Amino acid sequence: MNKQFDFCVLSLAVLGGYSSLHARTYCEPEVKNRPLNVVFILSDDHRYDYMGFMNKIPWLETPNMDKMAKEGAHLKNAFVTTSLSSPSRASILTGLYSHTHKVVDNKAPLPEGLVFFPEYLQKAGYTTAFFGKWHMGNDTGAPQPGFDHWEGLQGQGQYWNPRLNIDGTWVQYEDSTYVTDLLTDHAISYMKQQQVKNKPFFVYLSHKGVHSPFSAAKRHAGCYQDKDFIKPPSYETPKYGITRLPSMDSLTGKAASGVDYYGNEMLPDWVKNQRESWHGVDYAYHDGSSSWQDLVRKYCETLRSVDESIGSVLSYLKEAGLDENTVVIYMGDNGFAWGEHGLIDKRQFYEESARVPLLVRAPGILQGGIQIEQLVQNVDIAPTILDCAGVKKADNMVGYSFLPLLKGEKVEWRDRIFYEYYWEFGFPQTPTMHGVRTERYKFIRYHGVWDTNEFYDLEADPYEMKNLIAEPEYQAIIKQLNHELYDWLESTDGMSIPLKRTERPHSDHRNIKNY
């Protein structure tokens, strides 16, 4: 289990951290021993339970993710700190929370002074390469700091016949080139080139899949079109109309004995309103030609090529004789709602939005079939990558390396995680929110709206259908969690909401054109 390995593949999507922003020379990490090779694979909008072995969708096929879970570890309680692509990706690269790195939405530019963790790898002797979707500040497709070799898409990129910026030169691909396959082939070719060199390397493979509008590879298109999709239990929560009122005792005028005075349908009005928007199941993406169930099927079809990409990387490592001393991690940049609470999309702090898949295959350091129960966050990814590389994490990173968890070592670990999301001008349905989740409870506080907060007992109510925010027996724990939220924000310099300049007019009140 303590066998030295000299190749480390990390296939994931999100991490975070905090500290103040200063010059790019801060927090020089310490190189502890010979660095390891690293490959980091990122997917977009892949929720935590849409993998074959999770049995959420009986007909979904993800054999390579299943293989990783069987031969490695499944970190079943992995979360992002902000369920939105750009903030999450900025957290991956900096080890900072959103309120510290200031990339709080998909339009915010990168502040000066941010240091990306691949820069530490370069200083430790790595050659580094990026392939795919950057999708955060300075999103022109041009090369970014920390990478010796660069192949980037501009913005969301294209599923078919993509245009890649390769080390500063734009290359247009044609002949029905599918982006997932192209990026995977290029990443593997780069790894093959590095085999002949006596230097460690880091590869960041960042897929467009499975972001909308979904477009599967031709070999997968339509494979699930006839499959049945079962609505999630919370599909009708909240219900339309007025919240249920308690029955009253005709003599005393008080709530009748045994009747829940507040009711279990006391959910935020913003959720009800969002259900009636393009981020709700009834008007999904304003696409009158497809039901939201059809979108789920296309989402799953598109996911299959991402799974095959993982398989291609694993196959190459085995053929090259590197699989026994390789760490492979797969993770999504945020989750995604498919009908829960009548919603689609992410941003909110419900489980399907904030939880992400996290799989690790590392034959050299862990046995197969392990389930890690601890709460892991995106802020742990950078420390883990640096730990694999023999580099001590930068002092400003708030997360922890989960490498000891994979090795079965007993270490002190967190018992709660924190969450933040900031209202976006182009997507006004979802309000600013902060939240805290323990192993059992979740508290969500909304800012700047006249609405109700939320509190759930996840042990009794895993689908978050019964808001217990006003129940007397929970007031002490709610108060405690609220204080902990403020303590977290104060200790990480997060008490000010990072406002961003709006660059375009907002004349479409229905938000149809604000994609």
TALINBEL-V626214 format. One record per residue. N is the residue number from 1. PHI is phi in degrees with one decimal (999 if undefined). PSI is psi in whole degrees, -180 to 180 (999 if undefined). OMEGA is omega in radians with two decimals (* if undefined). Layout:
BEGIN
N/PHI/PSI/OMEGA
N/PHI/PSI/OMEGA
END
This chain:
BEGIN
1/999/-22/3.14
2/-101.6/17/-3.12
3/-57.9/134/3.08
4/-69.6/134/3.08
5/-127.9/149/-3.02
6/-121.5/24/3.04
7/-148.4/131/-3.05
8/-134.0/118/-3.14
9/-109.3/124/3.14
10/-119.0/115/-3.04
11/-117.7/96/-3.00
12/-154.3/-164/-3.05
13/-139.5/-18/-2.95
14/-150.8/144/2.93
15/-159.1/177/-3.06
16/-158.0/-172/3.13
17/169.6/-171/3.12
18/-154.8/166/2.98
19/153.0/177/-3.14
20/-79.8/159/-3.14
21/-94.9/125/3.12
22/-138.6/-156/-3.10
23/-65.6/163/-3.04
24/-74.1/3/-3.13
25/-97.3/4/-3.04
26/-71.6/157/2.94
27/52.5/53/3.09
28/-62.0/120/3.13
29/-74.7/159/-3.13
30/-99.4/129/3.06
31/-80.7/116/-3.06
32/-87.7/-35/3.14
33/-161.1/-172/-3.06
34/-59.1/125/-3.12
35/-64.1/156/3.13
36/-108.0/152/3.02
37/-69.1/146/-3.07
38/-137.1/135/2.97
39/-124.8/128/-3.04
40/-118.3/114/-3.12
41/-108.3/127/-3.04
42/-118.2/133/2.99
43/-113.6/166/-3.04
44/-118.5/124/3.05
45/67.6/25/3.10
46/-90.0/115/-3.10
47/-79.3/162/-2.91
48/-66.5/-29/-3.00
49/-106.9/6/3.08
50/-91.6/66/3.03
51/-138.3/145/-3.02
52/-51.9/-46/-3.04
53/-69.6/-13/3.10
54/-78.3/-17/3.09
55/59.8/24/3.06
56/-73.5/-46/3.10
57/-114.9/106/-2.99
58/-57.1/-30/-3.05
59/-97.5/0/-3.12
60/-75.4/130/-3.11
61/-110.5/116/3.05
62/-136.1/69/-3.02
63/-60.8/-31/-3.10
64/-79.6/-35/2.99
65/-65.3/-41/3.10
66/-60.7/-40/3.13
67/-63.6/-42/3.13
68/-61.7/-42/3.13
69/-66.4/-38/-3.11
70/-73.2/-38/-3.06
71/-98.0/-5/-3.10
72/-137.7/-132/-3.08
73/-127.8/144/3.01
74/-111.3/112/3.06
75/-87.6/93/-2.88
76/-76.6/-15/-3.12
77/-119.0/59/3.12
78/-99.4/136/-3.06
79/-134.8/155/2.94
80/-97.6/160/3.09
81/-88.5/-22/3.02
82/-143.8/123/-3.09
83/-88.7/74/3.11
84/-160.2/141/-2.93
85/-56.9/-58/-3.01
86/-63.9/-49/3.09
87/-58.4/-39/-3.13
88/-65.6/-44/-3.13
89/-67.7/-36/3.07
90/-64.1/-37/3.09
91/-67.6/-36/3.07
92/-57.4/-47/-2.98
93/-83.3/-22/-3.07
94/-110.7/-23/-3.02
95/73.7/26/-3.10
96/-122.5/151/3.00
97/-68.9/162/-3.12
98/-59.5/-41/-3.08
99/-70.5/-10/3.08
100/-100.7/-46/3.11
101/-78.3/-13/2.98
102/73.3/2/3.04
103/-86.4/83/-2.97
104/-96.5/-5/3.10
105/-149.8/-177/-3.07
106/-82.8/1/-3.14
107/-114.4/-15/-3.03
108/-65.4/133/3.07
109/-72.3/163/3.10
110/-77.4/125/3.06
111/-65.6/153/3.07
112/-68.0/147/3.07
113/99.1/-9/3.12
114/-69.6/137/3.08
115/-113.3/126/3.14
116/-90.7/140/-3.03
117/-60.8/-27/3.05
118/-59.8/-23/3.08
119/-65.0/-36/3.06
120/-65.7/-37/3.12
121/-66.2/-39/3.09
122/-59.6/-44/-3.14
123/-67.5/-22/3.11
124/-88.3/5/3.06
125/102.9/10/-3.13
126/-80.3/151/2.73
127/-97.5/139/-2.99
128/-128.1/149/-3.11
129/-146.1/145/3.11
130/-122.2/137/3.11
131/-134.6/117/2.95
132/120.8/-135/-2.92
133/-96.1/115/3.09
134/-79.7/-58/3.00
135/49.6/57/2.96
136/-159.4/-166/-3.07
137/-51.5/152/-3.09
138/59.7/44/-2.98
139/-86.9/58/3.13
140/-94.6/-10/-3.02
141/93.4/-12/-3.10
142/-73.0/157/-3.13
143/-56.2/145/-3.12
144/-117.7/159/-3.11
145/-59.9/144/3.07
146/103.0/-4/-3.05
147/-127.4/126/3.08
148/-76.5/-34/3.09
149/-123.4/138/-3.01
150/-135.9/131/2.99
151/-137.6/97/-2.98
152/-120.5/144/2.97
153/-84.6/154/3.02
154/-92.7/131/3.12
155/59.6/-134/-3.14
156/-73.3/-19/-3.10
157/73.3/-171/-3.09
158/-130.9/143/3.05
159/-70.7/-36/-3.05
160/-117.6/139/3.12
161/48.1/59/-3.06
162/-70.6/162/3.06
163/-113.4/121/-3.07
164/-114.3/137/2.97
165/-89.9/108/-3.11
166/-105.6/104/3.14
167/51.9/41/3.06
168/96.1/-6/3.13
169/-115.8/130/-3.12
170/-81.0/133/3.11
171/-124.7/125/3.13
172/-97.0/125/3.11
173/-100.9/145/-3.09
174/-133.4/-160/3.08
175/58.7/43/3.08
176/58.2/40/3.07
177/-70.2/127/-3.13
178/-98.3/129/-2.90
179/-63.3/-39/-3.12
180/-61.7/-43/3.13
181/-66.6/-42/-3.12
182/-61.5/-49/-3.11
183/-63.4/-40/3.14
184/-63.6/-46/3.13
185/-60.2/-42/-3.12
186/-68.5/-38/3.13
187/-65.4/-42/3.13
188/-67.1/-39/3.09
189/-60.8/-40/3.10
190/-63.5/-42/3.12
191/-62.5/-38/3.11
192/-62.8/-39/3.12
193/-65.2/-35/-3.10
194/-75.2/-18/-3.14
195/-59.2/-32/-3.07
196/-85.0/-6/-3.13
197/-100.5/154/-3.13
198/-101.7/47/3.10
199/-135.0/146/3.07
200/-70.7/154/3.13
201/-134.6/156/3.09
202/-125.4/127/3.12
203/-120.3/127/3.10
204/-109.2/106/-3.13
205/-104.2/107/-2.95
206/-116.6/106/-3.03
207/-84.3/152/2.96
208/-74.0/-39/3.12
209/-63.1/140/0.20
210/-115.3/54/-3.11
211/-77.1/150/3.07
212/-74.4/158/-0.10
213/-72.8/128/-2.99
214/-68.0/137/3.14
215/-148.8/104/-3.10
216/-75.9/157/2.98
217/-59.4/152/-3.08
218/-56.1/-34/-3.11
219/-70.6/-15/-3.13
220/-114.0/-13/-3.05
221/-59.2/126/3.08
222/83.2/1/-3.06
223/-67.4/-21/-3.14
224/-115.2/13/-2.97
225/-63.4/-23/-3.12
226/-103.9/8/-3.09
227/-80.6/144/3.10
228/-80.0/145/3.11
229/-125.6/124/-3.10
230/-91.0/131/3.12
231/-63.9/141/3.10
232/-67.0/157/-3.09
233/-56.9/-32/-3.08
234/-91.2/15/-3.07
235/-55.2/-39/-3.11
236/-98.2/17/3.13
237/-113.9/115/0.07
238/-82.9/155/3.09
239/-79.3/155/3.05
240/-69.3/158/3.05
241/92.5/-171/-3.06
242/-75.7/140/3.11
243/-61.2/142/-3.13
244/-55.7/133/3.08
245/-98.5/152/3.14
246/-74.5/153/3.00
247/-72.7/151/-3.06
248/-115.5/144/3.03
249/-72.7/122/-3.03
250/-66.2/-22/-3.11
251/-89.4/-43/-3.07
252/-94.6/-20/-3.08
253/75.5/8/3.13
254/-102.3/168/3.11
255/-59.8/136/-3.11
256/-63.7/149/-3.11
257/-58.1/136/3.08
258/82.7/-2/-3.13
259/-94.9/132/3.10
260/-70.6/108/-3.02
261/-61.2/-40/-3.07
262/-85.9/-28/3.14
263/82.8/152/-3.11
264/-91.7/6/3.13
265/-105.3/20/-3.10
266/-79.9/71/-3.13
267/-108.1/159/-3.02
268/-60.9/144/3.07
269/-64.2/-31/-3.11
270/-62.7/-32/3.10
271/-67.3/-43/3.11
272/-62.6/-43/-3.14
273/-67.4/-38/-3.13
274/-68.1/-31/3.09
275/-59.8/-28/-3.13
276/-91.8/10/3.12
277/-107.0/-174/3.13
278/-72.2/-7/3.02
279/-101.7/22/3.06
280/-118.9/161/-3.04
281/-67.7/-25/-3.07
282/-81.8/-20/3.14
283/-136.1/42/-2.97
284/-55.1/115/3.13
285/53.3/22/-3.11
286/52.8/33/-3.10
287/-99.4/95/-3.12
288/-70.3/-14/-3.09
289/-86.8/-13/-3.08
290/-135.8/144/2.98
291/-82.8/164/3.13
292/-66.0/-27/3.06
293/-65.3/-36/3.07
294/-63.9/-37/3.10
295/-63.4/-39/3.11
296/-61.5/-43/-3.14
297/-62.0/-43/3.12
298/-67.2/-36/3.07
299/-59.3/-47/-3.13
300/-67.6/-37/3.08
301/-63.8/-41/3.14
302/-67.3/-33/-3.13
303/-64.3/-26/-3.04
304/-62.7/-35/3.12
305/-70.9/-31/3.06
306/-65.3/-42/3.09
307/-61.3/-41/3.11
308/-65.1/-33/3.08
309/-60.8/-44/3.08
310/-60.0/-44/3.13
311/-61.6/-38/3.12
312/-64.2/-41/3.11
313/-63.9/-46/3.13
314/-61.1/-41/-3.14
315/-64.4/-42/3.11
316/-60.9/-45/-3.12
317/-60.4/-40/3.12
318/-67.2/-46/-3.14
319/-62.3/-34/-3.12
320/-84.3/-2/-3.13
321/76.0/23/-3.07
322/-107.5/-4/-2.99
323/-68.4/-31/-3.08
324/-72.1/-24/3.08
325/-121.9/50/3.13
326/-130.4/139/3.00
327/-106.6/126/3.11
328/-119.1/127/3.10
329/-124.9/134/3.05
330/-119.5/136/-3.11
331/-155.0/153/3.05
332/-100.3/155/-3.06
333/-76.2/-23/2.99
334/-166.4/169/3.11
335/-84.9/-163/-3.09
336/-163.9/134/3.09
337/-86.5/132/3.04
338/-126.8/73/3.07
339/100.8/-16/3.10
340/-62.9/132/-3.07
341/56.9/23/3.13
342/72.7/17/-3.02
343/-113.2/158/2.82
344/-124.7/170/-3.12
345/89.0/-168/-3.06
346/-124.6/-138/3.07
347/80.3/-48/-3.10
348/-71.8/167/-3.08
349/-99.0/29/2.98
350/-79.1/161/-3.00
351/-56.3/-47/-3.06
352/-65.5/-19/-3.14
353/-91.2/-42/-3.00
354/-93.1/-19/3.13
355/-88.0/147/-3.09
356/-135.3/155/3.04
357/-70.5/140/3.10
358/-145.8/109/-3.10
359/-123.2/143/-3.13
360/-132.9/129/3.02
361/-121.5/118/-3.10
362/-149.0/77/-3.08
363/-54.4/-28/-3.11
364/-73.6/-18/-3.06
365/-130.9/-11/3.14
366/-144.9/151/3.07
367/-81.7/163/-3.08
368/-83.6/162/3.06
369/75.4/26/-3.12
370/-90.4/138/2.99
371/-112.7/122/3.10
372/-93.3/120/-3.06
373/-89.5/-22/-3.03
374/-61.6/153/3.08
375/-75.3/115/3.13
376/-112.2/140/-3.14
377/-119.3/167/3.07
378/-62.1/-26/3.11
379/-67.3/-10/3.13
380/-88.2/-10/-3.00
381/-71.0/-49/-3.14
382/-60.2/-47/3.08
383/-59.3/-35/-3.14
384/-68.5/-44/3.11
385/-61.2/-46/3.14
386/-64.1/-37/3.11
387/-63.9/-43/3.08
388/-59.7/-34/-3.11
389/-86.1/1/-3.12
390/74.9/23/-3.13
391/-114.4/128/3.09
392/-66.1/138/-3.10
393/-63.2/152/3.08
394/-65.1/147/-3.04
395/-61.9/-27/-3.08
396/-83.4/-5/3.14
397/-81.0/130/-3.04
398/-90.0/-16/-3.09
399/-81.8/-176/-3.11
400/-131.3/147/3.01
401/-67.2/129/3.07
402/-94.0/13/3.06
403/-57.9/-41/3.09
404/-60.4/-35/3.10
405/-63.6/-40/3.14
406/-66.0/-33/-3.13
407/-82.3/-4/-3.14
408/81.1/15/3.14
409/-78.9/148/3.10
410/-88.0/114/3.13
411/-134.0/154/3.04
412/-66.9/138/-3.07
413/-140.7/158/-3.12
414/-64.5/154/3.06
415/-119.0/12/3.08
416/-159.7/156/3.08
417/-126.8/161/3.14
418/-121.5/156/-3.03
419/-139.6/149/3.05
420/-148.3/147/3.02
421/-149.7/139/-3.09
422/-116.8/131/-3.10
423/-48.0/136/-3.13
424/-110.3/137/-3.13
425/-59.8/-40/-3.09
426/-81.8/-11/-3.10
427/-136.1/69/-2.94
428/-76.0/0/-3.09
429/-67.5/-32/-3.02
430/-104.7/125/-3.10
431/-81.4/167/2.97
432/-59.2/138/-3.13
433/-149.7/155/2.98
434/-132.9/147/-3.11
435/-149.8/162/3.06
436/-137.1/139/3.13
437/-130.0/126/3.00
438/-96.8/-172/3.10
439/-66.3/-20/-3.11
440/-119.2/-38/-2.98
441/-112.8/155/3.04
442/-136.2/130/3.08
443/-121.7/129/3.13
444/-124.3/127/3.13
445/-116.2/129/-3.13
446/-100.5/143/-3.05
447/-115.7/131/2.99
448/81.1/14/3.11
449/-131.9/149/3.07
450/-87.2/96/-2.98
451/-160.9/-176/3.09
452/-102.9/146/2.97
453/-78.9/180/-3.09
454/-134.8/146/3.08
455/-145.7/130/-3.08
456/-130.5/143/2.94
457/-95.1/98/-3.02
458/-68.7/-22/3.10
459/-69.4/-42/3.14
460/-88.5/-23/-3.01
461/-138.1/71/-3.07
462/-65.7/-19/-3.14
463/-94.0/5/3.06
464/54.1/58/-3.10
465/-109.1/-14/-3.07
466/-121.5/99/3.14
467/-75.9/116/-3.06
468/-102.6/23/-3.01
469/-60.8/-28/-3.08
470/-106.2/6/-3.11
471/-74.9/128/-3.05
472/-56.1/-39/-3.03
473/-70.7/-11/-3.12
474/-106.7/2/-3.03
475/-63.8/-34/-3.12
476/-67.4/-45/-3.13
477/-70.4/-34/3.08
478/-62.8/-44/3.13
479/-62.4/-43/3.13
480/-61.9/-46/-3.13
481/-65.9/-36/3.08
482/-62.4/-42/3.09
483/-63.9/-39/-3.14
484/-65.5/-35/3.06
485/-59.9/-48/3.13
486/-64.7/-39/3.12
487/-61.2/-43/3.12
488/-61.5/-48/-3.11
489/-65.2/-42/-3.14
490/-65.8/-40/-3.08
491/-74.8/-16/-3.12
492/-116.5/19/3.08
493/59.7/46/-3.08
494/-117.4/23/-3.07
495/-85.1/-3/3.10
496/-114.0/131/3.11
497/-75.1/124/-3.11
498/-78.3/94/3.12
499/-71.6/150/3.13
500/-125.8/144/3.13
501/-65.6/135/3.08
502/-89.7/126/-3.02
503/-99.8/-16/-3.08
504/-130.5/152/-3.14
505/-68.8/157/-3.12
506/-122.9/78/-3.08
507/-94.0/-12/-3.09
508/-99.1/96/-3.05
509/-67.3/-19/3.10
510/-84.9/-8/3.03
511/70.6/19/-3.07
512/-64.5/-39/-3.01
513/-95.4/1/-3.10
514/-94.6/61/3.11
515/-82.3/999/*
END
